[in-house]
């Protein structure tokens, strides 16, 4: 009779252990889900803020460029020279980036690789 009691107790302890382990795994899964949701919310909010700031900056740059072009038109007393000057201010860096795109791309890639390596340590 004692052997049967011990067997039952052993079985119940094992059953209890399996129940606790299952509960632990389920809790860990829920925790990971909550952490992922939190990270996604942070990324989306940061993305929205960056997109808003970028849109406002583009609008600022657009109206500033138009105003600067009008100012140059008044200074040079021509109806078109201000727009040429402003477009040249944008075109020159664009040409430089096009000519040196491979070295610039390599430098940026090297920088990000270094940042990722530092982030891992």
C-alpha positions in Angstrom: 0.0 0.0 0.0 2.9 2.3 0.8 4.3 1.7 -2.7 1.1 2.8 -4.3 1.0 6.0 -2.2 4.5 6.8 -3.2 3.8 6.1 -6.8 0.7 8.4 -6.7 2.7 11.1 -5.0 5.5 10.8 -7.5 3.0 10.9 -10.3 1.3 14.0 -8.8 4.6 15.8 -8.4 5.5 15.0 -11.9 2.1 16.2 -13.1 2.5 19.3 -11.0 6.0 19.9 -12.5 4.6 19.5 -16.1 1.8 21.9 -15.3 4.2 24.5 -13.9 6.5 24.1 -16.9 3.6 24.5 -19.3 2.5 27.6 -17.4 6.0 29.0 -17.5 6.3 28.5 -21.2 2.9 30.1 -21.9 3.9 33.0 -19.7 7.2 33.4 -21.5 5.4 33.4 -24.9 2.9 36.0 -23.7 5.8 38.1 -22.4 7.6 37.9 -25.8 4.4 38.9 -27.6 4.0 41.9 -25.4 7.7 42.9 -25.9 7.3 42.6 -29.7 4.1 44.7 -29.6 5.9 47.3 -27.6 8.8 47.4 -30.0 6.5 47.7 -33.0 4.7 50.5 -31.3 7.9 52.3 -30.6 9.2 51.8 -34.2 5.9 53.0 -35.7 5.8 56.1 -33.5 9.4 57.0 -34.3 8.7 56.5 -38.0 5.6 58.7 -37.9 7.6 61.5 -36.1 10.4 61.2 -38.6 8.0 61.3 -41.6 6.2 64.3 -40.1 9.5 66.2 -39.6 10.7 65.2 -43.0 7.5 66.4 -44.7 7.7 69.8 -42.8 11.3 70.2 -43.8 10.5 69.5 -47.4 7.8 72.1 -47.3 10.1 74.6 -45.6 12.8 74.0 -48.2 10.4 74.4 -51.1 9.0 77.7 -49.9 12.5 79.0 -48.8 13.8 78.1 -52.3 10.9 80.0 -54.0 11.5 83.0 -51.7 15.3 82.9 -52.4 14.7 82.7 -56.1 12.4 85.7 -56.0 15.0 87.6 -53.9 17.7 86.9 -56.5 15.3 88.0 -59.3 14.9 91.3 -57.5 18.7 91.7 -56.9 19.6 90.9 -60.5 16.6 92.6 -62.0 15.8 89.6 -64.1 12.6 87.4 -64.1 14.5 84.1 -64.3 18.1 84.4 -63.0 17.0 83.7 -59.4 15.5 80.3 -60.3 18.6 79.4 -62.2 20.8 80.2 -59.2 18.6 78.2 -56.8 18.4 75.3 -59.2 22.2 75.4 -59.5 22.5 75.3 -55.7 20.6 72.0 -55.8 22.1 70.7 -59.0 25.8 71.1 -58.1 25.6 68.8 -55.0 23.5 66.3 -57.1 26.2 66.1 -59.8 28.9 65.7 -57.1 27.0 62.9 -55.5 26.4 61.2 -58.9 30.1 61.4 -59.7 31.3 60.1 -56.4 28.4 57.8 -55.5 30.5 54.6 -55.2 33.0 56.1 -52.6 30.2 57.8 -50.8 28.2 54.6 -50.7 31.2 52.6 -49.5 31.9 55.1 -46.7 28.3 55.0 -45.5 28.3 51.2 -45.6 31.5 51.1 -43.6 30.0 53.6 -41.1 26.8 51.5 -40.6 28.8 48.3 -40.3 30.9 49.9 -37.6 27.8 51.1 -35.8 26.2 47.7 -35.9 29.4 46.1 -34.6 29.6 48.6 -31.7 25.9 48.0 -30.9 26.4 44.2 -30.6 29.2 44.7 -28.1 
